[in-house]
């Protein structure tokens, strides 16, 4: 290896490590999530749903924004996690941590089974396969109403105190803090995945699926692994939501939830860690306010917002903020 090659490799490693370091703006988001608890005490249930939706969107972003694997049925794993935790609580075991882990493990197993099919198709065929799997599972849950509650939802769920000390209160304080802690830990896991050699391989898969084997990347192995990890995180998000509301609706397996989470990603930005969080916050808050103003036609405004974001931003809200920051930096350098 020549000296020039060694210098180039060292520069690439240094650049990669620099990108993996925490940036100055990252703590702002988490401080904002903590501030929500104190500033909006009457909106803590909404905040908990935002966090669960953001975690679900993050799981989808790992396969779509980073791995380039498109899916219209990712809510399959969200629903599996929710029903696993809910059924355990309904039939006698309501310890929150173990129910949460059970939801993630069950969803990961389902993702592993589905991965044998997922890694063999691409494009429109992949969209149809993921959608078909979701529709089949939705109908199974609907027909098995004696177990799942069907269209009426899974009721009679009672989760025990968190760590045996903190009971779920009607104001949603415990649920919010518990959800925020779990989401932050899983965000650290996702961040470690993204800023790793495996994460670089995922980005290569997204950019050029056919060229990556020439670099020695095992595409099917990488695709299956990130799909299983993404399914596990989606299942944890579903279990978290079930624990916070103590109810599992049939629409946790519905196609509409897949459309909602995809909209969140587009609004926030794909392929950027905080895009799912920004998109979920904007989408859920806007939806909540619009539903109060006009319960019948609020989807019109959601659709209009989506069109505006797609037409006038490069990659959602996060992309627009990044472009604005780059413009101000260029202007500052020009003036100096």
PEZI-V778327 format. One record per pair of residues at least 4 apart in sequence whose ideal C-beta (glycine too) atoms are under 8 Angstrom apart, sorted by the first residue. I is the first residue (numbers start at 1). GAP is how many residues later the second one is. D is the distance in Angstrom with one decimal. If there is no record, write none. Layout:
((I:GAP:D) (I:GAP:D))
This chain:
((1:4:4.9) (1:5:5.6) (2:4:7.0) (3:4:6.2) (4:4:6.3) (5:4:6.3) (6:4:6.3) (7:4:6.3) (8:4:6.4) (9:4:6.4) (10:4:6.3) (11:4:6.3) (12:4:6.3) (13:4:6.4) (14:4:6.3) (15:4:6.5) (16:4:6.5) (16:179:7.6) (16:184:7.6) (17:4:7.0) (19:176:6.7) (20:175:3.7) (22:4:5.2) (22:5:7.5) (25:4:7.6) (26:4:7.4) (26:248:7.6) (27:4:5.8) (28:4:6.2) (29:4:6.6) (29:245:6.1) (29:248:6.4) (30:4:6.6) (30:154:6.6) (31:4:6.2) (32:4:6.7) (33:4:7.9) (33:14:7.8) (33:18:7.3) (33:147:5.7) (34:4:7.7) (34:146:7.4) (35:4:5.4) (36:4:5.4) (36:7:7.6) (36:8:7.8) (36:11:5.0) (36:140:7.9) (37:4:7.3) (37:7:6.8) (37:10:7.5) (37:136:7.4) (37:139:6.0) (37:140:7.0) (37:143:7.9) (40:4:7.1) (40:6:8.0) (40:7:6.8) (41:130:6.9) (41:132:7.8) (43:4:5.9) (44:4:6.4) (44:127:6.2) (44:128:3.8) (44:129:6.1) (44:131:7.4) (44:132:4.5) (45:4:6.6) (45:127:4.3) (45:130:7.5) (45:131:7.9) (45:199:7.5) (45:200:7.7) (46:4:6.4) (46:238:6.7) (46:239:7.5) (46:242:5.9) (47:4:6.5) (47:125:7.8) (47:129:5.5) (48:4:6.5) (48:124:5.9) (48:127:5.1) (48:128:4.9) (48:131:5.0) (48:193:8.0) (48:196:4.7) (49:4:6.1) (49:192:6.9) (49:195:7.5) (49:196:8.0) (49:235:6.2) (50:4:6.1) (50:230:5.4) (50:231:5.5) (50:234:4.6) (50:235:7.4) (51:4:6.5) (51:125:7.7) (51:128:4.9) (51:129:6.0) (51:132:4.9) (51:189:7.7) (51:229:7.9) (52:4:6.5) (52:127:6.4) (52:131:7.8) (52:185:5.3) (52:186:7.9) (52:188:5.0) (52:189:4.2) (52:192:6.9) (53:4:6.2) (53:184:7.7) (53:207:7.6) (53:208:6.8) (53:211:6.5) (53:227:4.3) (53:230:7.6) (53:231:5.9) (54:4:6.3) (54:129:6.8) (54:210:7.7) (54:222:5.3) (54:223:4.4) (54:225:7.8) (54:226:3.8) (54:227:7.1) (55:4:6.7) (55:127:8.0) (55:128:5.0) (55:131:6.1) (55:132:7.9) (55:178:6.6) (55:181:7.0) (55:182:4.1) (55:185:6.9) (55:221:7.8) (56:4:6.8) (56:18:7.8) (56:22:5.5) (56:178:5.7) (56:181:4.0) (56:182:7.4) (56:205:5.4) (56:224:8.0) (57:4:6.2) (57:204:5.1) (57:207:4.6) (57:208:5.4) (57:211:7.2) (57:218:7.9) (57:219:3.5) (57:220:7.8) (57:222:6.1) (57:223:5.3) (58:4:6.8) (58:128:7.7) (58:129:7.0) (58:132:5.7) (58:175:6.7) (58:215:7.5) (58:218:4.1) (58:219:7.4) (59:4:7.7) (59:15:7.0) (59:18:7.6) (59:171:4.7) (59:172:7.4) (59:174:3.8) (59:175:4.1) (59:178:6.4) (60:4:5.5) (60:5:8.0) (60:11:6.9) (60:14:5.0) (60:170:7.0) (60:174:7.3) (60:201:5.6) (60:202:7.1) (60:205:6.2) (60:216:7.6) (61:4:4.1) (61:5:6.8) (61:204:5.8) (61:209:6.0) (61:210:7.0) (61:212:7.9) (61:214:6.5) (61:215:5.1) (62:4:5.5) (62:5:6.7) (62:128:6.4) (62:131:6.9) (62:132:7.8) (62:140:7.9) (62:164:5.9) (62:167:6.7) (62:168:4.6) (62:171:7.2) (63:4:4.7) (63:6:4.2) (63:8:6.4) (63:11:7.7) (63:163:5.8) (63:164:5.9) (63:167:4.7) (64:4:7.2) (64:5:6.4) (64:6:6.0) (64:7:6.8) (64:201:6.9) (64:206:6.1) (65:141:7.6) (65:200:6.9) (65:205:3.6) (65:206:3.6) (65:207:7.2) (65:210:7.1) (66:128:6.3) (66:133:6.6) (66:136:4.5) (66:137:6.1) (66:140:6.3) (66:160:7.4) (66:205:6.0) (67:135:4.5) (67:138:5.5) (67:139:6.0) (67:155:7.5) (67:156:6.5) (67:159:4.9) (67:160:7.8) (68:134:7.9) (68:137:5.4) (68:138:3.3) (68:139:7.6) (68:141:6.7) (69:49:6.9) (69:57:7.0) (69:154:6.2) (69:157:7.4) (69:158:6.5) (70:53:7.6) (70:56:5.6) (70:57:5.7) (70:60:7.8) (71:55:7.2) (71:56:7.4) (71:59:4.3) (71:187:7.7) (72:55:5.1) (72:58:5.3) (72:59:4.3) (72:62:7.2) (72:183:7.2) (72:186:5.5) (72:190:7.6) (73:57:3.7) (73:58:5.0) (73:59:7.4) (73:60:5.2) (73:61:3.1) (73:62:7.7) (73:182:7.7) (73:185:6.2) (74:4:6.9) (74:56:7.1) (74:156:7.5) (74:157:7.9) (74:160:5.9) (74:184:5.9) (74:187:6.9) (75:4:5.9) (75:59:6.2) (75:159:7.8) (75:177:7.1) (75:178:6.1) (75:179:6.7) (75:180:7.2) (75:182:4.3) (75:183:4.4) (75:186:7.1) (76:4:6.5) (76:34:7.0) (76:38:7.7) (76:54:7.7) (76:57:5.8) (76:58:4.6) (76:61:5.4) (76:177:6.7) (77:4:6.4) (77:30:4.1) (77:33:6.1) (77:34:5.8) (77:153:7.7) (77:154:4.1) (77:155:7.7) (77:157:4.0) (77:158:5.0) (77:161:7.3) (78:4:6.5) (78:29:7.7) (78:156:4.7) (78:157:6.8) (78:159:5.9) (78:160:4.0) (78:174:6.1) (78:175:7.8) (78:179:6.7) (79:4:6.0) (79:58:7.1) (79:59:7.8) (79:62:7.1) (79:159:6.0) (79:173:4.3) (79:174:3.4) (79:178:8.0) (80:4:6.1) (80:23:7.4) (80:26:5.6) (80:27:4.7) (80:30:5.3) (80:57:7.7) (80:155:5.7) (80:158:6.9) (81:4:6.5) (81:22:3.4) (81:23:6.3) (81:25:6.7) (81:26:4.5) (81:153:6.6) (81:154:2.9) (81:155:6.0) (81:156:6.8) (81:157:3.4) (81:158:4.4) (81:161:7.7) (82:4:6.0) (82:21:6.9) (82:156:3.5) (82:157:6.1) (82:159:6.1) (82:160:4.3) (82:166:4.8) (82:170:4.6) (83:4:5.8) (83:58:7.0) (83:65:6.2) (83:71:6.6) (83:155:7.8) (83:159:7.8) (83:165:5.7) (83:169:7.3) (83:170:7.9) (84:4:6.5) (84:15:7.6) (84:18:5.3) (84:19:4.4) (84:22:4.4) (84:23:7.5) (84:151:7.2) (84:155:6.6) (85:4:6.4) (85:14:4.1) (85:15:6.4) (85:17:6.5) (85:18:4.4) (85:153:7.5) (85:154:3.8) (85:157:4.7) (85:158:6.1) (85:163:8.0) (86:4:6.1) (86:68:4.6) (86:71:5.1) (86:156:4.7) (86:161:7.7) (86:162:4.0) (87:4:6.1) (87:60:7.3) (87:61:7.9) (87:67:7.0) (88:4:7.8) (88:5:4.7) (88:6:7.1) (88:10:7.9) (88:11:5.0) (88:14:6.0) (89:4:6.8) (89:5:4.0) (89:10:6.1) (89:68:4.6) (89:69:6.0) (89:70:5.2) (89:153:7.8) (89:154:7.9) (89:157:7.7) (90:64:6.5) (90:66:5.4) (90:67:5.3) (90:68:7.9) (93:5:7.2) (93:6:7.0) (94:5:6.7) (94:63:7.6) (94:64:5.4) (94:65:4.4) (94:66:4.5) (95:4:6.2) (95:64:7.8) (95:65:5.4) (96:4:6.1) (96:63:5.3) (96:64:6.7) (96:66:5.2) (96:82:7.1) (96:147:5.4) (97:4:6.5) (97:65:7.7) (97:66:7.7) (98:4:6.1) (99:4:6.5) (99:60:6.9) (99:140:6.3) (99:144:6.7) (100:4:6.7) (100:82:7.0) (100:136:6.2) (100:139:4.8) (100:140:6.6) (100:143:6.8) (101:4:6.1) (102:4:6.1) (102:137:7.5) (103:4:6.3) (103:132:4.8) (103:133:6.1) (103:135:6.1) (103:136:3.0) (103:139:7.5) (104:4:6.2) (104:128:4.7) (104:129:7.3) (104:131:4.7) (104:132:4.2) (104:135:6.7) (105:4:6.5) (105:127:7.3) (105:130:7.7) (106:4:6.5) (106:129:6.3) (107:4:6.2) (107:124:4.9) (107:125:5.6) (107:127:6.0) (107:128:2.3) (107:129:7.5) (107:131:7.2) (108:4:6.4) (108:120:5.4) (108:121:7.6) (108:123:5.6) (108:124:3.8) (108:127:6.7) (109:4:6.7) (110:4:6.3) (110:121:6.3) (110:125:7.8) (111:4:6.1) (111:116:5.5) (111:117:4.5) (111:119:7.0) (111:120:2.6) (111:121:6.7) (112:112:7.5) (112:116:4.9) (112:119:7.7) (114:4:5.6) (114:16:8.0) (114:19:6.1) (114:113:7.3) (114:117:7.5) (115:4:5.9) (115:108:7.3) (115:109:4.0) (115:112:4.7) (115:113:6.0) (116:4:7.5) (116:108:7.6) (117:4:7.0) (117:12:6.0) (118:8:6.8) (118:11:6.9) (118:12:7.2) (118:105:7.0) (118:106:7.5) (118:109:5.6) (119:100:7.6) (119:101:4.5) (119:104:4.4) (119:105:5.2) (119:108:7.4) (120:100:7.8) (121:4:4.3) (121:5:4.8) (121:8:5.7) (122:4:5.4) (122:87:7.0) (123:4:7.4) (124:4:6.4) (125:4:6.2) (126:4:6.3) (127:4:6.2) (128:4:6.0) (129:4:6.6) (130:4:6.5) (131:4:6.3) (131:124:7.1) (132:4:6.4) (133:4:6.5) (134:4:6.2) (134:119:6.9) (134:121:6.4) (134:124:6.8) (135:4:6.5) (135:120:7.2) (136:4:6.5) (137:4:6.4) (137:116:5.9) (138:4:6.3) (138:112:7.5) (138:115:4.6) (138:116:6.3) (138:117:7.6) (139:4:6.1) (140:4:6.1) (141:7:4.7) (141:9:7.6) (141:109:6.2) (141:112:5.5) (142:6:7.7) (142:8:5.5) (142:9:6.6) (142:108:6.2) (143:7:7.6) (144:4:5.3) (144:6:7.6) (145:4:6.1) (145:5:2.8) (145:6:7.4) (145:7:7.4) (148:6:5.7) (148:100:7.7) (148:102:7.3) (149:4:4.9) (149:5:4.4) (149:6:5.9) (149:99:7.6) (149:101:7.6) (150:100:6.6) (151:99:5.5) (153:94:5.9) (153:95:6.0) (153:96:4.4) (153:97:6.1) (154:93:6.9) (154:94:4.0) (154:95:7.9) (155:92:6.4) (157:85:7.0) (157:89:4.7) (157:90:6.2) (157:91:7.1) (158:88:6.9) (159:9:6.4) (159:84:5.3) (159:87:6.2) (160:4:7.2) (161:4:5.8) (161:5:5.7) (161:6:4.7) (161:7:7.8) (162:4:4.3) (162:5:7.9) (162:6:7.7) (162:12:6.1) (162:16:5.3) (166:8:4.7) (166:12:7.4) (167:7:6.7) (168:6:5.4) (168:7:5.7) (168:75:7.9) (168:76:7.8) (168:78:7.0) (169:4:5.6) (169:5:5.6) (169:6:8.0) (172:4:5.5) (172:72:7.3) (173:4:6.6) (174:4:5.9) (175:4:6.0) (175:68:7.2) (175:69:4.1) (176:4:6.2) (176:68:8.0) (177:4:6.4) (178:4:6.6) (178:65:7.7) (178:66:7.9) (179:4:6.0) (179:61:5.4) (179:65:5.9) (180:4:6.3) (181:4:6.6) (182:4:6.3) (182:54:7.2) (182:58:6.0) (183:4:6.1) (183:57:7.6) (184:4:6.8) (185:4:6.9) (186:4:6.4) (186:47:5.9) (186:50:6.4) (187:4:6.1) (187:86:7.4) (188:4:6.4) (189:4:6.6) (189:44:7.8) (190:4:6.4) (190:43:7.0) (190:83:6.8) (191:4:6.2) (191:82:6.0) (192:4:6.2) (193:5:6.5) (193:6:5.6) (193:33:7.7) (193:36:6.8) (194:5:4.3) (194:8:7.9) (194:79:6.3) (195:4:5.9) (196:4:7.4) (197:4:6.6) (198:4:6.6) (198:24:7.0) (198:27:7.7) (198:28:7.9) (199:4:6.7) (200:4:6.5) (201:4:6.5) (201:11:7.1) (201:16:5.0) (201:21:5.4) (202:4:6.6) (202:20:6.5) (202:24:5.9) (203:4:6.3) (203:68:7.9) (204:4:6.8) (204:7:7.7) (204:8:4.8) (204:11:6.9) (204:13:6.3) (205:4:5.7) (205:7:5.6) (205:12:7.2) (205:14:6.2) (205:17:6.4) (205:18:6.9) (206:65:7.4) (208:4:6.5) (209:10:6.7) (211:4:7.3) (212:5:4.2) (212:7:5.8) (213:4:6.3) (213:6:6.2) (217:5:6.3) (218:4:6.0) (219:4:5.9) (220:4:6.1) (221:4:6.2) (222:4:6.4) (223:4:6.2) (224:4:6.4) (225:4:6.4) (226:4:6.0) (227:4:6.3) (228:4:6.5) (229:4:6.6) (230:4:6.3) (231:4:6.3) (232:4:6.5) (233:4:6.5) (234:4:6.6) (235:4:6.3) (236:4:6.3) (237:4:6.6) (238:4:6.4) (238:14:6.1) (239:4:6.3) (240:4:6.3) (241:4:6.3) (241:11:7.4) (242:4:7.3) (242:5:7.3) (242:6:5.0) (242:10:7.9) (248:4:5.8) (250:4:6.8) (251:5:6.2) (251:6:6.1) (252:5:6.6) (253:4:7.7) (254:4:7.7) (255:4:6.4) (256:4:6.3) (257:4:6.4) (258:4:6.3) (259:4:6.3) (260:4:6.6) (260:23:7.2) (261:4:6.7) (262:4:6.5) (263:4:6.2) (263:16:7.6) (263:20:6.1) (263:39:7.1) (263:43:5.9) (264:4:6.0) (264:12:6.6) (264:15:3.8) (264:16:4.8) (264:18:7.9) (264:19:4.7) (265:4:7.5) (265:5:5.2) (265:10:6.4) (265:11:6.2) (265:14:5.6) (265:51:7.6) (266:4:7.1) (266:13:7.1) (266:40:6.4) (266:43:6.6) (266:44:6.7) (266:50:6.1) (267:11:7.7) (267:12:4.2) (267:15:5.5) (267:16:5.7) (267:38:7.0) (267:39:6.7) (267:42:5.3) (267:49:5.5) (267:50:6.3) (268:4:7.8) (268:6:7.4) (268:7:3.8) (268:8:5.8) (268:9:6.9) (268:10:4.1) (268:11:2.4) (268:12:7.0) (268:14:6.9) (268:48:4.9) (268:49:5.7) (268:50:5.9) (269:5:8.0) (269:6:3.4) (269:9:7.0) (269:10:7.0) (269:46:4.4) (269:47:3.3) (269:48:6.3) (269:49:3.6) (269:50:4.9) (270:5:6.1) (270:45:6.6) (270:46:7.2) (271:4:7.3) (271:44:7.2) (272:43:7.0) (272:46:4.9) (272:47:7.5) (272:50:8.0) (274:4:5.7) (274:44:6.0) (275:4:5.8) (275:40:7.5) (275:41:5.8) (275:42:7.7) (275:43:4.7) (276:4:6.0) (277:4:6.3) (278:4:6.3) (278:38:7.4) (278:39:5.1) (278:40:5.6) (279:4:5.9) (279:37:6.3) (279:38:7.0) (280:4:5.8) (281:4:6.0) (282:4:5.9) (282:35:6.4) (283:4:6.0) (283:19:7.5) (284:4:6.2) (285:4:6.5) (286:4:5.9) (286:15:7.5) (286:16:7.0) (286:19:6.6) (287:4:6.0) (287:11:6.7) (287:15:6.5) (288:4:6.9) (289:4:6.5) (290:4:6.3) (290:8:3.8) (290:11:5.2) (290:12:7.1) (291:4:5.6) (291:7:4.9) (293:5:7.3) (294:4:5.4) (294:7:7.9) (297:4:7.7) (298:4:6.6) (299:4:6.2) (300:4:6.4) (301:4:6.3) (302:4:6.5) (303:4:6.5) (304:4:6.4) (305:4:6.3) (306:4:6.3) (307:4:6.1) (308:4:5.8) (309:4:5.4) (309:7:6.0) (309:8:7.1) (312:8:7.9) (313:4:6.9) (313:6:5.4) (313:7:4.3) (313:10:8.0) (314:5:4.3) (314:6:7.0) (314:9:6.0) (315:4:2.9) (315:5:7.9) (315:7:7.8) (316:4:7.1) (317:4:6.4) (318:4:6.3) (319:4:6.3) (320:4:6.3) (321:4:6.4) (322:4:6.4) (323:4:6.3) (324:4:6.6) (325:4:6.4) (326:4:6.4) (327:4:6.3) (328:4:6.2) (329:4:6.5) (330:4:6.3) (331:4:6.4) (332:4:6.3))
